[in-house]
Structures are given as C-alpha cells and as structure tokens.
Amino acid sequence: MKKSKWVLLVSLIIFVALTILTIKNEADSDGFSKYGFPLRFYSYTDGKCDNCNQGFKTTNLLLDILISVTASYIIISIINRLKAHYKNPQR
C-alpha cells in the first residue's frame, strides 16, 4: 500500500479514536457536550446560557484533522525508517 494511503488510514483512525475517547457528553444535566481533541470543534448545551461559545467550529475541525495527518505521517515515517534499518543494518 502506498505511503499516502497509510497516512490517510492512520489519520482517520487517530482522529476518530481521539474524538471518541475525549467526548464529554454532559448536555443532559445542564452541562456541555464537547467534541474534538486537542481543539474542541463542537460544543452544545441544553441549559440556559447567555453568551455561551457553543456550536460548530470549522477551523478547529480542520486543525484537528491536520494534527492527525501530521502525527500519522511522523509515525509512519519512523516505522519505515526502523524497518529499513533492521532490514539493512550497518555494521
């Protein structure tokens, strides 16, 4: 599989896993439901709230995706270098 396909696959896995693992779903109890890691791209509340910063933030979503792609590219590059090193060790 080409490196770009691996980067996209690993990016998707990282993005979905971090989003699911860091969900705060507290809107039912007058809290906030927040999605996204490290930047929150969606927040919502059922409670009364004036001047609350809630809703969808496209910039944060795009930055989260960029962070996931960068992290997966670095991880795959390190794995490929380690494979190459152990395949042809320099003595």
Buried (B, 14 or more C-beta within 10 A) or exposed (E): EEEEEBBBEBBBEBBEEBBEEEBEEBBEEEEBBBBBBEEBBBBBBEEEEEEEEBEEBEEBBEBBBEBBBEBBBEBBEEEEEEEEEEEEEEE
